[in-house]
């Protein structure tokens, strides 16, 4: 009995770490792309709240799993449904912003549906998405010259 509890705990740990890592990645993409292409501040707020809730929910579920018995599993199911809906919205938000920045205009769902599904299938989609994201943010980088005066290195 104790061995199966440990196995379940390790599976939950790996799941939690993967989800938290994916949330950090999509949060970085969404917030940085929003600075390049203003979408809507309210939509950005929903995006951030969904990411925060998902990360908090999964971390809390891992930490409290065996210690707190679930008397009513409906609370856990409501949290999972909210996390799933928030995750779908976050993927929609990031895919829309990615295409909007690339095309320099507002796009429709038909324009970014492929990227939406690439965000949904994160482990596979990252191989197509990340090079495009690197190209977008690589445009702004300036070459670092160590011989230039120190005050030119500081940016606001």
C-alpha positions in Angstrom: 0.0 0.0 0.0 2.8 2.4 0.9 4.6 1.7 -2.4 1.6 2.5 -4.5 1.2 5.8 -2.6 4.8 6.7 -3.3 4.4 5.8 -7.0 1.2 8.0 -7.2 3.0 10.8 -5.4 6.0 10.7 -7.9 3.6 10.7 -10.9 1.8 13.7 -9.4 5.2 15.4 -8.8 6.3 15.0 -12.4 2.9 16.1 -13.7 3.0 19.2 -11.5 6.5 20.1 -12.5 5.6 19.8 -16.2 2.5 21.9 -15.9 4.3 24.6 -13.9 7.1 24.7 -16.4 4.6 24.9 -19.3 2.7 27.7 -17.5 5.9 29.7 -17.0 6.8 29.3 -20.7 3.3 30.4 -21.9 3.2 33.3 -19.4 6.5 34.6 -20.7 5.3 34.3 -24.3 1.9 35.9 -23.6 3.1 38.9 -21.6 6.1 39.7 -23.9 4.0 39.4 -27.1 1.4 41.6 -25.5 4.0 44.3 -25.2 4.7 44.1 -28.9 1.1 44.0 -30.1 -1.5 45.6 -27.8 -4.5 43.2 -27.7 -6.7 44.1 -24.8 -5.8 44.8 -21.1 -8.8 42.9 -19.8 -7.9 39.8 -21.9 -4.4 40.0 -20.5 -5.8 40.1 -17.0 -7.8 37.0 -17.7 -4.7 35.4 -19.1 -2.7 36.1 -16.0 -5.4 35.0 -13.6 -5.8 31.7 -15.5 -2.1 31.1 -15.4 -1.9 32.0 -11.7 -4.8 29.8 -10.8 -3.5 26.8 -12.8 -0.1 27.0 -11.2 -1.4 27.5 -7.7 -4.0 24.7 -8.1 -1.5 22.2 -9.3 1.1 23.1 -6.7 -1.5 22.9 -3.9 -2.8 19.6 -5.2 0.6 18.1 -5.1 1.5 19.5 -1.7 -1.8 18.5 0.0 -2.6 15.2 -1.8 -2.1 12.6 0.8 -2.2 14.9 3.8 -5.7 16.2 3.3 -8.4 13.6 2.5 -10.9 14.6 -0.1 -14.3 14.4 1.5 -16.0 15.8 -1.5 -14.3 15.2 -4.8 -16.5 17.8 -6.5 -14.2 20.6 -5.3 -11.3 18.9 -7.1 -13.3 18.4 -10.2 -14.3 22.1 -10.3 -10.7 23.1 -10.0 -9.7 20.8 -12.8 -12.4 22.1 -15.1 -11.4 25.7 -14.3 -7.8 24.9 -15.0 -8.7 23.2 -18.3 -10.8 26.1 -19.4 -8.1 28.6 -18.4 -5.4 26.6 -20.2 -7.5 26.6 -23.4 -7.9 30.3 -23.1 -4.2 30.9 -22.4 -3.3 28.9 -25.5 -5.8 30.9 -27.6 -4.4 34.1 -26.3 -0.7 33.2 -27.0 -1.5 31.8 -30.5 -3.5 34.9 -31.4 -0.8 37.3 -30.2 2.0 35.3 -32.0 0.2 35.5 -35.3 -0.8 39.2 -34.7 2.8 40.1 -34.1 4.1 38.2 -37.1 1.5 39.6 -39.5 1.4 43.0 -37.8 -2.4 43.1 -37.8 -5.3 41.6 -35.9 -6.0 38.0 -37.0 -9.0 35.7 -37.0 -9.2 32.2 -35.6 -8.8 30.8 -39.0 -5.4 32.5 -39.3 -4.0 31.1 -36.1 -5.9 27.8 -35.6 -2.7 25.8 -36.5 -0.7 27.6 -33.9 -3.5 27.2 -31.3 -3.3 23.4 -31.7 0.5 23.6 -31.6 0.2 25.4 -28.2 -2.4 22.8 -27.0 0.0 19.9 -27.9 2.8 21.7 -26.1 5.6 19.1 -26.1 5.3 18.6 -29.9 4.2 22.2 -30.8 7.1 23.9 -29.1 9.4 22.6 -31.8 7.5 24.7 -34.4 6.6 27.6 -32.2 9.9 28.4 -30.4 12.0 29.2 -33.5 9.3 31.7 -34.6 9.2 33.3 -31.2 13.0 33.5 -31.2 12.9 35.3 -34.6 10.4 37.9 -33.2 12.5 38.7 -30.2 15.8 38.3 -32.0 15.0 41.4 -34.1 15.2 43.7 -31.1 18.5 42.5 -29.8 21.5 44.7 -30.3 25.1 43.4 -30.3 26.8 43.6 -27.0 30.0 45.5 -27.2 32.1 45.2 -24.0 34.3 48.1 -24.9 31.4 50.6 -24.9 30.9 52.9 -21.9 28.9 51.5 -19.0 26.0 53.9 -19.3 25.2 52.5 -22.7 24.6 49.1 -21.3 21.9 50.2 -18.9 18.3 50.2 -20.3 15.1 51.3 -18.7 
